[in-house]
Amino acid sequence: MEAVLADKACTTADFLDVTLDPSTGPWSLVDRALVATGEAGGTGLPDFKAVAVTKILHRKRPNMVPIFDSSIYQFYLGQRPVPGAYKDTPRRLWPLLQADLRGHRDWIQDLIVPFRTPDERPLSLLRAADIVIWEHTANGCAA
């Protein structure tokens, strides 16, 4: 996670514009932070999973790091992720989320203009999408 925070390219990178290649570019640093949790292999830090890593990194890089959440995963892939899984599990989500947000960027940007975070920062497109999708999966469109 420190590498993501220290890297100048990650400071200005936008999830919608990055290449999701786990071996190069700003996204590779995010991917390495997630792989370091060792969830699938039983190595790494216990109880420090992909969702925690993405929540922490999202707070510091809100335009770069989306939050990995089982509800978001289910929305795009039709099933909950396997508990404790990483590598290929979230890697299936990122391109679907990226493509969807690219297609709806303008609509989401217009939607979030008046909203601020509790500490008065502009609400990021990634956080707005997280809220909208999570609410949809939890409550359905009618709610």
DSSP file (Angstrom, degrees, kcal/mol; ACC not computed):
  #  RESIDUE AA STRUCTURE BP1 BP2  ACC     N-H-->O    O-->H-N    N-H-->O    O-->H-N    TCO  KAPPA ALPHA  PHI   PSI    X-CA   Y-CA   Z-CA
    1    1 A M     >        0   0    0      0, 0.0     4,-2.1     0, 0.0     5,-0.2   0.000 360.0 360.0 360.0 -34.9    0.0    0.0    0.0
    2    2 A E  H  >  +     0   0    0      1,-0.2     4,-2.2     2,-0.2     5,-0.2   0.877 360.0  55.8 -61.1 -36.1    2.9    2.3    0.7
    3    3 A A  H  > S+     0   0    0      2,-0.2     4,-1.7     1,-0.2    -1,-0.2   0.894 106.8  49.8 -63.8 -39.2    4.1    1.9   -2.9
    4    4 A V  H  4 S+     0   0    0     25,-0.2    -1,-0.2     1,-0.2    -2,-0.2   0.924 113.8  45.4 -63.3 -44.4    0.7    3.1   -4.2
    5    5 A L  H  < S+     0   0    0     -4,-2.1    -2,-0.2     1,-0.2    -1,-0.2   0.813 115.8  46.0 -70.8 -30.2    0.7    6.1   -1.9
    6    6 A A  H  < S+     0   0    0     -4,-2.2     2,-0.4    -5,-0.2    -1,-0.2   0.728  89.0  98.2 -85.0 -22.7    4.3    7.0   -2.8
    7    7 A D     X  -     0   0    0     -4,-1.7     4,-1.0    -5,-0.2     3,-0.4  -0.521  62.9-151.6 -75.1 124.3    4.0    6.6   -6.5
    8    8 A K  H  > S+     0   0    0     -2,-0.4     4,-0.9     1,-0.2     3,-0.4   0.858  95.8  57.1 -63.0 -36.2    3.5    9.9   -8.3
    9    9 A A  H  > S+     0   0    0      1,-0.2     4,-1.1     2,-0.2     3,-0.4   0.860 104.2  53.1 -64.6 -33.8    1.6    8.3  -11.2
   10   10 A C  H  4 S+     0   0    0     -3,-0.4    -1,-0.2     1,-0.2    -2,-0.2   0.756  97.5  67.3 -71.5 -23.8   -0.9    6.8   -8.7
   11   11 A T  H  < S+     0   0    0     -4,-1.0    -1,-0.2    -3,-0.4    -2,-0.2   0.885 117.3  21.8 -63.3 -38.9   -1.5   10.3   -7.3
   12   12 A T  H  < S+     0   0    0     -4,-0.9    -1,-0.2    -3,-0.4    -2,-0.2   0.461  95.5 120.6-109.2  -3.8   -3.2   11.5  -10.5
   13   13 A A     <  -     0   0    0     -4,-1.1     2,-0.5    -5,-0.2    50,-0.1  -0.281  49.5-149.0 -65.5 147.9   -4.2    8.2  -12.0
   14   14 A D    >>  -     0   0    0      1,-0.1     3,-2.0    50,-0.1     4,-1.5  -0.979  13.1-138.1-120.3 128.2   -7.9    7.6  -12.7
   15   15 A F  T 34 S+     0   0    0     48,-3.4     3,-0.1    -2,-0.5    49,-0.1   0.833 104.5  58.2 -52.9 -35.6   -9.4    4.1  -12.6
   16   16 A L  T 34 S+     0   0    0     47,-0.4    -1,-0.3     1,-0.2    48,-0.1   0.704 114.8  35.9 -70.7 -18.0  -11.4    4.7  -15.7
   17   17 A D  T <4 S+     0   0    0     -3,-2.0    -2,-0.2     2,-0.1    -1,-0.2   0.559  94.3 100.6-111.2 -11.8   -8.2    5.5  -17.7
   18   18 A V  S  < S-     0   0    0     -4,-1.5     2,-0.5    -3,-0.1     7,-0.0  -0.374  74.5-115.2 -77.8 155.0   -5.6    3.1  -16.3
   19   19 A T        -     0   0    0      1,-0.1     8,-0.4     2,-0.1     2,-0.2  -0.779  20.7-142.2 -83.2 128.9   -4.5   -0.1  -17.9
   20   20 A L        +     0   0    0     -2,-0.5    -1,-0.1     7,-0.1     5,-0.1  -0.020  52.1 138.7 -86.9  32.8   -5.6   -3.0  -15.6
   21   21 A D    >   -     0   0    0      3,-0.2     3,-1.0    -2,-0.2     7,-0.2  -0.677  47.9-149.8 -78.3 121.1   -2.4   -4.9  -16.4
   22   22 A P  T 3  S+     0   0    0      0, 0.0    -1,-0.1     0, 0.0     3,-0.1   0.501  92.0  52.8 -72.6   0.3   -1.2   -6.5  -13.1
   23   23 A S  T 3  S+     0   0    0      1,-0.2     2,-0.3     8,-0.0    -3,-0.0   0.533 110.9  30.5-111.8  -6.6    2.4   -6.3  -14.3
   24   24 A T  S <> S+     0   0    0     -3,-1.0     4,-0.5    -5,-0.1     3,-0.2  -0.992  91.1  18.0-151.1 155.8    2.8   -2.7  -15.4
   25   25 A G  H >> S-     0   0    0     -2,-0.3     3,-1.1     1,-0.2     4,-0.7  -0.058 100.7 -46.4  79.0-179.7    1.7    0.9  -14.7
   26   26 A P  H >> S+     0   0    0      0, 0.0     4,-1.1     0, 0.0     3,-1.0   0.849 132.1  60.2 -56.8 -37.7   -0.1    2.4  -11.6
   27   27 A W  H 3> S+     0   0    0     -8,-0.4     4,-2.8     1,-0.3     5,-0.2   0.823  93.0  66.6 -63.3 -29.1   -2.6   -0.4  -11.4
   28   28 A S  H <X S+     0   0    0     -3,-1.1     4,-2.3    -4,-0.5    -1,-0.3   0.845  98.3  53.1 -60.7 -32.5    0.2   -3.0  -10.9
   29   29 A L  H <X S+     0   0    0     -3,-1.0     4,-1.9    -4,-0.7   -25,-0.2   0.888 109.7  47.1 -70.6 -38.4    1.0   -1.4   -7.5
   30   30 A V  H  X S+     0   0    0     -4,-1.1     4,-2.0     2,-0.2    -2,-0.2   0.936 112.5  50.4 -64.5 -46.0   -2.7   -1.7   -6.4
   31   31 A D  H  X S+     0   0    0     -4,-2.8     4,-2.7     1,-0.2    -2,-0.2   0.903 109.3  50.8 -59.5 -42.7   -2.7   -5.3   -7.6
   32   32 A R  H  X S+     0   0    0     -4,-2.3     4,-2.0     1,-0.2    -1,-0.2   0.885 107.6  53.2 -64.8 -37.8    0.5   -6.1   -5.7
   33   33 A A  H  < S+     0   0    0     -4,-1.9     4,-0.4     2,-0.2    -1,-0.2   0.899 112.4  45.3 -62.7 -39.2   -1.0   -4.6   -2.5
   34   34 A L  H >< S+     0   0    0     -4,-2.0     3,-1.2     1,-0.2     5,-0.4   0.898 111.3  51.1 -71.4 -40.4   -4.0   -6.8   -2.9
   35   35 A V  H >< S+     0   0    0     -4,-2.7     3,-1.9     1,-0.2    -1,-0.2   0.849  99.8  66.6 -64.0 -33.1   -1.9   -9.9   -3.7
   36   36 A A  T 3< S+     0   0    0     -4,-2.0     9,-0.4     1,-0.3    -1,-0.2   0.697  83.8  72.7 -63.9 -18.5    0.2   -9.2   -0.6
   37   37 A T  T <  S-     0   0    0     -3,-1.2    -1,-0.3    -4,-0.4    11,-0.2   0.807  89.6-152.5 -65.4 -25.2   -2.9  -10.0    1.6
   38   38 A G    <>> +     0   0    0     -3,-1.9     4,-1.2    -4,-0.4     5,-1.1   0.769  36.9 154.4  64.1  26.0   -2.3  -13.6    0.6
   39   39 A E  T >45 +     0   0    0     -5,-0.4     3,-0.5     1,-0.2    46,-0.1   0.910  68.5  41.6 -55.9 -48.5   -5.9  -14.4    1.0
   40   40 A A  T 345S+     0   0    0      1,-0.2    -1,-0.2     2,-0.1    45,-0.1   0.856 119.0  44.0 -71.9 -33.8   -6.1  -17.3   -1.3
   41   41 A G  T 345S-     0   0    0      2,-0.1    -1,-0.2    43,-0.1    -2,-0.2   0.476 106.4-118.2 -92.7  -1.2   -2.8  -18.9   -0.3
   42   42 A G  T <<5S+     0   0    0     -4,-1.2     2,-0.2    -3,-0.5    -3,-0.2   0.613  80.7 109.1  75.8  10.0   -3.2  -18.5    3.5
   43   43 A T      < +     0   0    0     -5,-1.1    -1,-0.3     2,-0.1     2,-0.2  -0.585  49.0  48.1-108.2 176.7   -0.2  -16.3    3.6
   44   44 A G  S    S-     0   0    0     -2,-0.2    -7,-0.2    -3,-0.1    -6,-0.2  -0.588 103.7 -16.2  93.7-157.5    0.0  -12.6    4.3
   45   45 A L    >   -     0   0    0     -9,-0.4     3,-1.5     3,-0.3    -2,-0.1  -0.739  69.2-122.4 -91.0 124.0   -1.7  -10.7    7.0
   46   46 A P  T 3  S+     0   0    0      0, 0.0     3,-0.1     0, 0.0    -1,-0.0  -0.373  93.2   7.6 -64.7 142.9   -4.6  -12.5    8.8
   47   47 A D  T 3  S+     0   0    0      1,-0.1     2,-0.6   -10,-0.0   -10,-0.0   0.626  99.7 111.7  62.2  16.1   -7.9  -10.7    8.7
   48   48 A F    <   +     0   0    0     -3,-1.5    -3,-0.3   -11,-0.2    -1,-0.1  -0.830  49.1 168.7-118.6  90.7   -6.5   -8.1    6.3
   49   49 A K    >>  -     0   0    0     -2,-0.6     4,-2.3   -11,-0.1     3,-0.6  -0.353  51.2 -88.6-104.3 177.4   -8.3   -8.8    3.1
   50   50 A A  H 3> S+     0   0    0      1,-0.3     4,-2.8     2,-0.2    18,-0.3   0.847 123.2  57.1 -55.1 -38.5   -8.9   -7.2   -0.3
   51   51 A V  H 3> S+     0   0    0      1,-0.2     4,-2.1     2,-0.2    -1,-0.3   0.911 108.7  46.2 -62.8 -40.4  -11.9   -5.2    0.9
   52   52 A A  H <> S+     0   0    0     -3,-0.6     4,-2.4     2,-0.2     5,-0.2   0.924 112.7  49.9 -66.7 -44.2   -9.8   -3.6    3.7
   53   53 A V  H  X S+     0   0    0     -4,-2.3     4,-2.7     1,-0.2     5,-0.2   0.932 113.4  45.4 -60.7 -46.0   -6.9   -2.8    1.3
   54   54 A T  H  X S+     0   0    0     -4,-2.8     4,-2.7     1,-0.2    -1,-0.2   0.870 111.5  52.2 -69.6 -34.5   -9.2   -1.2   -1.2
   55   55 A K  H  X S+     0   0    0     -4,-2.1     4,-1.6    -5,-0.2    -1,-0.2   0.928 113.5  44.3 -64.9 -43.1  -11.1    0.8    1.4
   56   56 A I  H  X S+     0   0    0     -4,-2.4     4,-1.1     2,-0.2    -2,-0.2   0.946 117.7  43.5 -65.9 -48.3   -7.8    2.1    2.8
   57   57 A L  H  X S+     0   0    0     -4,-2.7     4,-3.0    -5,-0.2     3,-0.2   0.872 109.7  57.0 -67.4 -35.8   -6.4    2.9   -0.6
   58   58 A H  H  < S+     0   0    0     -4,-2.7    -1,-0.2    -5,-0.2    -2,-0.2   0.898 101.7  56.9 -61.1 -38.7   -9.6    4.4   -1.8
   59   59 A R  H  < S+     0   0    0     -4,-1.6    -1,-0.2     1,-0.2    -2,-0.2   0.874 118.0  32.9 -59.8 -37.1   -9.6    6.9    1.0
   60   60 A K  H  < S+     0   0    0     -4,-1.1    -2,-0.2    -3,-0.2    -1,-0.2   0.749 133.8  28.8 -92.0 -27.0   -6.2    8.1   -0.1
   61   61 A R  S >X S+     0   0    0     -4,-3.0     4,-2.5    -5,-0.2     3,-1.3  -0.585  70.0 166.8-131.5  68.9   -6.6    7.6   -3.9
   62   62 A P  T 34 S+     0   0    0      0, 0.0    64,-0.4     0, 0.0    65,-0.2   0.679  77.8  45.0 -66.0 -19.2  -10.4    8.0   -4.4
   63   63 A N  T 34 S+     0   0    0    -52,-0.1   -48,-3.4   -50,-0.1   -47,-0.4   0.575 118.8  42.2 -95.8 -10.2  -10.2    8.3   -8.2
   64   64 A M  T <4 S+     0   0    0     -3,-1.3    -6,-0.1   -50,-0.3   -50,-0.1   0.816 107.4  52.1-103.1 -40.6   -7.7    5.4   -8.6
   65   65 A V     <  -     0   0    0     -4,-2.5    -1,-0.2    -8,-0.2    -4,-0.1  -0.883  63.7-158.7-114.2 112.7   -8.8    2.6   -6.3
   66   66 A P        -     0   0    0      0, 0.0     2,-0.5     0, 0.0    -8,-0.1  -0.419  31.7-103.5 -76.7 162.3  -12.4    1.2   -6.3
   67   67 A I        -     0   0    0     59,-0.2     2,-0.6    -2,-0.1   -16,-0.1  -0.772  25.8-136.9 -89.7 126.6  -13.7   -0.7   -3.3
   68   68 A F        +     0   0    0     -2,-0.5     2,-0.4   -18,-0.3   -13,-0.1  -0.746  37.2 164.5 -82.4 120.1  -13.8   -4.4   -3.6
   69   69 A D     >  -     0   0    0     -2,-0.6     4,-2.6     1,-0.1     5,-0.2  -0.992  45.7-129.5-140.3 142.5  -17.1   -5.5   -2.1
   70   70 A S  H  > S+     0   0    0     -2,-0.4     4,-2.5     1,-0.2     5,-0.1   0.836 110.0  53.5 -64.2 -31.8  -19.0   -8.8   -2.4
   71   71 A S  H  > S+     0   0    0      2,-0.2     4,-2.1     1,-0.2    -1,-0.2   0.898 110.2  46.4 -69.2 -39.2  -22.2   -6.9   -3.4
   72   72 A I  H  > S+     0   0    0      2,-0.2     4,-1.8     1,-0.2     5,-0.2   0.919 112.9  50.7 -66.4 -43.2  -20.5   -5.1   -6.2
   73   73 A Y  H  X S+     0   0    0     -4,-2.6     4,-2.8     1,-0.2     6,-0.4   0.926 110.7  48.8 -58.5 -46.3  -18.9   -8.3   -7.3
   74   74 A Q  H  X S+     0   0    0     -4,-2.5     4,-2.3     1,-0.2    -1,-0.2   0.879 106.1  57.5 -63.7 -38.3  -22.3  -10.0   -7.3
   75   75 A F  H  < S+     0   0    0     -4,-2.1    -1,-0.2     1,-0.2    -2,-0.2   0.912 118.0  31.7 -57.7 -43.9  -23.9   -7.2   -9.3
   76   76 A Y  H  < S+     0   0    0     -4,-1.8    -2,-0.2     1,-0.1    -1,-0.2   0.810 131.5  30.9 -87.0 -31.5  -21.4   -7.7  -12.1
   77   77 A L  H  < S-     0   0    0     -4,-2.8    -3,-0.2     2,-0.2    -2,-0.2   0.461  97.6-122.6-112.2  -2.7  -20.8  -11.4  -12.0
   78   78 A G  S  < S+     0   0    0     -4,-2.3     2,-0.3    -5,-0.3    -4,-0.2   0.555  83.5  63.2  77.3   6.8  -24.1  -12.8  -10.7
   79   79 A Q  S    S-     0   0    0     -6,-0.4    -2,-0.2    -9,-0.1    -1,-0.1  -0.988  86.9 -98.2-156.3 156.9  -22.6  -14.5   -7.7
   80   80 A R        -     0   0    0     -2,-0.3    -9,-0.1     1,-0.1   -10,-0.1  -0.474  48.2-104.6 -73.1 149.3  -20.7  -13.7   -4.5
   81   81 A P        -     0   0    0      0, 0.0    -1,-0.1     0, 0.0     3,-0.1  -0.391  42.1 -93.1 -70.6 155.0  -17.0  -14.1   -4.5
   82   82 A V    >   -     0   0    0      1,-0.1     3,-2.1    -2,-0.1     7,-0.0  -0.513  53.0-100.8 -65.3 130.1  -15.4  -17.1   -2.8
   83   83 A P  T 3  S+     0   0    0      0, 0.0    -1,-0.1     0, 0.0     3,-0.1  -0.284 104.1   9.1 -57.1 133.5  -14.5  -16.0    0.7
   84   84 A G  T 3  S+     0   0    0      1,-0.3   -42,-0.2    -3,-0.1     2,-0.2   0.467  96.2 138.0  79.7   1.3  -10.8  -15.3    1.1
   85   85 A A    <   +     0   0    0     -3,-2.1    -1,-0.3   -46,-0.1     2,-0.2  -0.518  20.1 158.5 -82.7 146.4  -10.2  -15.5   -2.6
   86   86 A Y    >   +     0   0    0     -2,-0.2     3,-1.6    -3,-0.1     2,-0.6  -0.635  41.8  49.5-139.0-152.9   -8.0  -13.1   -4.5
   87   87 A K  T 3> S+     0   0    0      1,-0.3     4,-1.7    -2,-0.2     5,-0.1  -0.421 122.9  20.0  52.8-102.1   -6.0  -12.9   -7.7
   88   88 A D  H 3> S+     0   0    0     -2,-0.6     4,-1.0     1,-0.2    -1,-0.3   0.748 118.0  67.1 -68.8 -23.0   -8.4  -14.0  -10.4
   89   89 A T  H X> S+     0   0    0     -3,-1.6     3,-1.0     2,-0.2     4,-0.7   0.994 112.5  26.9 -64.8 -64.1  -11.5  -13.3   -8.3
   90   90 A P  H >> S+     0   0    0      0, 0.0     4,-1.9     0, 0.0     3,-0.9   0.832 113.2  68.9 -67.3 -27.1  -11.4   -9.5   -8.0
   91   91 A R  H 3< S+     0   0    0     -4,-1.7    -2,-0.2     1,-0.3    -3,-0.2   0.780  95.1  56.4 -61.2 -23.9   -9.4   -9.4  -11.3
   92   92 A R  H <X S+     0   0    0     -4,-1.0     4,-0.7    -3,-1.0    -1,-0.3   0.825 107.7  49.5 -71.8 -31.0  -12.7  -10.5  -13.0
   93   93 A L  H <X S+     0   0    0     -3,-0.9     4,-2.7    -4,-0.7     3,-0.4   0.914  96.2  67.4 -75.1 -44.4  -14.5   -7.5  -11.5
   94   94 A W  H  X S+     0   0    0     -4,-1.9     4,-2.8     1,-0.2     5,-0.2   0.858 101.2  44.6 -53.5 -49.2  -12.1   -4.7  -12.4
   95   95 A P  H  > S+     0   0    0      0, 0.0     4,-2.4     0, 0.0    -1,-0.2   0.879 115.2  49.2 -66.2 -33.7  -12.6   -4.7  -16.2
   96   96 A L  H  X S+     0   0    0     -4,-0.7     4,-2.2    -3,-0.4    -2,-0.2   0.930 114.6  44.5 -67.4 -44.8  -16.4   -5.0  -15.9
   97   97 A L  H  X S+     0   0    0     -4,-2.7     4,-2.6     2,-0.2     5,-0.2   0.922 114.0  50.2 -63.8 -44.5  -16.6   -2.2  -13.4
   98   98 A Q  H  X S+     0   0    0     -4,-2.8     4,-2.2    -5,-0.3    -2,-0.2   0.932 111.9  46.5 -61.5 -47.2  -14.2    0.0  -15.5
   99   99 A A  H  X S+     0   0    0     -4,-2.4     4,-1.9    -5,-0.2    -1,-0.2   0.908 113.7  48.8 -63.2 -42.2  -16.1   -0.5  -18.7
  100  100 A D  H  X S+     0   0    0     -4,-2.2     4,-1.3     1,-0.2    -2,-0.2   0.921 112.7  47.1 -64.3 -44.5  -19.5    0.2  -17.1
  101  101 A L  H  < S+     0   0    0     -4,-2.6     4,-0.5     1,-0.2    -1,-0.2   0.848 108.8  55.0 -68.9 -33.0  -18.2    3.3  -15.4
  102  102 A R  H >< S+     0   0    0     -4,-2.2     3,-0.7    -5,-0.2     4,-0.3   0.922 109.4  48.2 -62.0 -42.2  -16.7    4.6  -18.6
  103  103 A G  H 3< S+     0   0    0     -4,-1.9    -1,-0.2     1,-0.2    -2,-0.2   0.758 122.1  33.8 -69.7 -24.6  -20.0    4.2  -20.3
  104  104 A H  T 3X S+     0   0    0     -4,-1.3     4,-2.5    -5,-0.1     5,-0.3   0.187  82.3 115.3-115.8  15.0  -21.9    6.0  -17.5
  105  105 A R  H <> S+     0   0    0     -3,-0.7     4,-3.0    -4,-0.5     5,-0.2   0.913  77.8  46.7 -53.1 -52.3  -19.2    8.5  -16.5
  106  106 A D  H  > S+     0   0    0     -4,-0.3     4,-2.4     1,-0.2    -1,-0.2   0.912 112.7  49.4 -62.0 -43.8  -21.1   11.6  -17.6
  107  107 A W  H  > S+     0   0    0      2,-0.2     4,-2.0     1,-0.2    -1,-0.2   0.929 114.7  44.3 -60.9 -46.3  -24.3   10.6  -15.9
  108  108 A I  H  X S+     0   0    0     -4,-2.5     4,-2.0     2,-0.2    -2,-0.2   0.909 111.4  53.7 -66.8 -41.6  -22.5    9.7  -12.6
  109  109 A Q  H  X S+     0   0    0     -4,-3.0     4,-0.8    -5,-0.3    -1,-0.2   0.926 111.0  46.3 -58.6 -44.6  -20.5   13.0  -12.7
  110  110 A D  H  < S+     0   0    0     -4,-2.4     3,-0.5     1,-0.2    -1,-0.2   0.883 111.2  53.7 -63.8 -37.9  -23.7   15.0  -13.1
  111  111 A L  H  < S+     0   0    0     -4,-2.0    -1,-0.2     1,-0.2    -2,-0.2   0.855 110.9  44.2 -65.1 -36.8  -25.3   13.0  -10.3
  112  112 A I  H >< S+     0   0    0     -4,-2.0     3,-1.8     1,-0.2    11,-0.4   0.517  79.0 103.5 -92.8  -4.6  -22.5   13.7   -7.7
  113  113 A V  T 3< S+     0   0    0     -4,-0.8    -1,-0.2    -3,-0.5    -2,-0.1   0.866  86.2  42.1 -47.0 -47.9  -21.9   17.4   -8.3
  114  114 A P  T 3  S+     0   0    0      0, 0.0     2,-0.3     0, 0.0    -1,-0.3   0.594  98.2  95.2 -80.2  -6.0  -23.7   18.5   -5.1
  115  115 A F    <   -     0   0    0     -3,-1.8     8,-1.5    -4,-0.1     2,-0.3  -0.635  48.2-178.1 -95.8 143.2  -22.4   15.8   -2.8
  116  116 A R  B     -A  122   0A   0     -2,-0.3    -3,-0.0     6,-0.2     0, 0.0  -0.901  29.3-110.4-128.4 157.5  -19.4   16.0   -0.5
  117  117 A T    >   -     0   0    0      4,-3.1     3,-2.4    -2,-0.3     6,-0.1  -0.378  45.1 -95.9 -76.8 166.9  -17.7   13.6    1.8
  118  118 A P  T 3  S+     0   0    0      0, 0.0    -1,-0.1     0, 0.0    -2,-0.0   0.788 129.3  52.4 -56.9 -26.4  -18.0   14.2    5.6
  119  119 A D  T 3  S-     0   0    0      2,-0.1    -2,-0.0     0, 0.0     0, 0.0   0.157 124.8-104.6 -96.8  20.6  -14.6   15.9    5.5
  120  120 A E  S <  S+     0   0    0     -3,-2.4     3,-0.0     1,-0.2    -5,-0.0   0.657  74.3 138.2  71.5  20.5  -15.8   18.2    2.6
  121  121 A R        -     0   0    0      1,-0.1    -4,-3.1     3,-0.0    -1,-0.2  -0.645  64.5 -93.7 -87.2 153.9  -14.0   16.6   -0.3
  122  122 A P  B     -A  116   0A   0      0, 0.0     2,-0.3     0, 0.0    -6,-0.2  -0.406  45.5-106.5 -62.4 142.9  -15.9   16.1   -3.6
  123  123 A L        -     0   0    0     -8,-1.5    -8,-0.1   -11,-0.4     2,-0.1  -0.571  38.3-127.2 -70.7 128.3  -17.5   12.7   -3.8
  124  124 A S     >  -     0   0    0     -2,-0.3     4,-2.5     1,-0.1     5,-0.2  -0.406  12.0-120.4 -77.4 155.6  -15.5   10.5   -6.2
  125  125 A L  H  > S+     0   0    0      1,-0.2     4,-2.5     2,-0.2     5,-0.2   0.880 114.9  54.0 -59.1 -39.4  -17.1    8.8   -9.1
  126  126 A L  H  > S+     0   0    0    -64,-0.4     4,-2.1     2,-0.2    -1,-0.2   0.898 109.6  46.1 -64.9 -40.5  -15.8    5.4   -7.7
  127  127 A R  H  > S+     0   0    0    -65,-0.2     4,-2.4     2,-0.2    -2,-0.2   0.905 111.9  51.5 -69.5 -40.2  -17.4    6.1   -4.3
  128  128 A A  H  X S+     0   0    0     -4,-2.5     4,-2.7     2,-0.2     5,-0.2   0.929 111.0  47.7 -61.1 -45.0  -20.7    7.2   -5.9
  129  129 A A  H  X S+     0   0    0     -4,-2.5     4,-2.8     1,-0.2     5,-0.3   0.906 110.0  53.4 -62.3 -41.2  -20.8    4.0   -8.1
  130  130 A D  H  X S+     0   0    0     -4,-2.1     4,-2.4     1,-0.2     5,-0.2   0.924 112.1  44.7 -58.3 -46.2  -20.0    1.9   -5.0
  131  131 A I  H  X S+     0   0    0     -4,-2.4     4,-2.6     2,-0.2     5,-0.2   0.938 115.5  46.0 -65.1 -48.5  -23.0    3.5   -3.1
  132  132 A V  H  X S+     0   0    0     -4,-2.7     4,-2.0     2,-0.2    -2,-0.2   0.930 117.2  42.8 -63.6 -46.5  -25.4    3.3   -6.0
  133  133 A I  H  X S+     0   0    0     -4,-2.8     4,-2.6    -5,-0.2     5,-0.2   0.915 114.6  50.1 -68.1 -42.5  -24.6   -0.4   -6.9
  134  134 A W  H  X S+     0   0    0     -4,-2.4     4,-2.5    -5,-0.3     5,-0.2   0.937 111.9  47.9 -61.6 -46.3  -24.5   -1.5   -3.2
  135  135 A E  H  X>S+     0   0    0     -4,-2.6     4,-2.9    -5,-0.2     5,-0.5   0.887 110.9  52.3 -61.9 -38.3  -27.9    0.1   -2.6
  136  136 A H  H  X5S+     0   0    0     -4,-2.0     4,-2.3    -5,-0.2    -2,-0.2   0.935 112.8  43.1 -63.1 -46.2  -29.3   -1.5   -5.7
  137  137 A T  H  <5S+     0   0    0     -4,-2.6    -2,-0.2     1,-0.2    -1,-0.2   0.851 119.9  43.5 -70.3 -32.3  -28.1   -5.0   -4.7
  138  138 A A  H  <5S+     0   0    0     -4,-2.5    -2,-0.2    -5,-0.2    -1,-0.2   0.875 134.8  12.2 -78.5 -37.9  -29.2   -4.5   -1.1
  139  139 A N  H  <5S-     0   0    0     -4,-2.9     4,-0.4    -5,-0.2    -3,-0.2   0.541  98.7-124.4-120.5 -11.2  -32.6   -2.9   -1.7
  140  140 A G    ><< -     0   0    0     -4,-2.3     3,-0.7    -5,-0.5    -1,-0.1   0.025  38.2 -73.6  81.6 163.7  -33.4   -3.3   -5.4
  141  141 A C  T 3  S+     0   0    0      1,-0.2    -1,-0.2     2,-0.2    -4,-0.1   0.822 126.0  63.0 -65.8 -32.7  -34.2   -0.6   -7.9
  142  142 A A  T 3         0   0    0      1,-0.3    -1,-0.2    -3,-0.1    -2,-0.1   0.796 360.0 360.0 -66.0 -27.8  -37.7    0.0   -6.5
  143  143 A A    <         0   0    0     -3,-0.7    -1,-0.3    -4,-0.4    -2,-0.2   0.499 360.0 360.0 -74.9 360.0  -36.3    1.1   -3.1
